Amino acid sequence: MNSRDINVVALVKGNERYIFLYDDDSRDAALQAMGRQAANPDLSFSWYDAAVLGDKVRASTPKSQRLRFSPRADRPA
């Protein structure tokens, strides 16, 4: 995805709407914003909501940017 493209994740809870817009370069900032919303006791946005939307944000990361885990060198693959 082009870094100028805008990604959107959204949640509707009752009368409240939570919409997070971010580009590829601001994924971490979007995840942090979700955490701040979840920590706000005045909102119905929960830590569960943040986890579900955060999974969607992480799933939208292009494969070329995802962390890869290699088997340990002292164990056969």
N, C-alpha and C positions, 0 to 999 in steps of 0.2 A: 504494500500500500504506500502510496506517495505520502511523505510527511506533511504535505499541505492538505491532505484529506482530513475531514473531521469525523471522528467516531462518536457515536451516541449510545449511552446506556440509560435506561429510564425505568422508574418504578412509580406506580400509582398506588397509594394507600389511602383509602377513604377520599377525603377532599384534598389531600396533599399530593403534590407531584414532585418527584425527585428526578432531575434530568442532569446528566453529567456529559459535557462536551469536552473532547480532548483530541489532540493530534498525537501522532506516534511519538513525538519527542516529549510529551507531557503526561505519559501514562502514570508515572510515579506520583505526579502532582494530583492526578485524578483519584488515585487510590488514597492518598493522604486526605483529600477533601472528603471522601466517603467516610474515613475514620473520624474526621472532625464532626461530620453530621451525626454519625452514630453515637458519639460521645455527648451530644447535646440532649439533655433530658427534656427540653421543651418540644422536641420533634418525635414523631412516631417512627423515624428511621432507626432501625435497630442494628446491632452488630451482625446479626444474621443477614439482614438486608445488605449490609456492606460486604459481607463475605460472598454472597451470591453474585452481586454486581461486580465485585472484584474478580471473581472467577471469570466472568464474561470479558472483563478488560484484559486479563492475562491470556485468555484463550484467543483474543484477537491479535495478539502479538505475532508478527510474521515469524515463520519457522527459523529464518536466518538470524533472528535476534534472540531466540529462546536459548536459555542455558542448556548445555548438554552435559550429561554426566558420563564419565568414562569409568570402566571397571578399575578397581584398584590394581596397581601393578603387581602386588604380591599374591594375587588370586587369579586363577585362570578365568577367562571370560565365559 
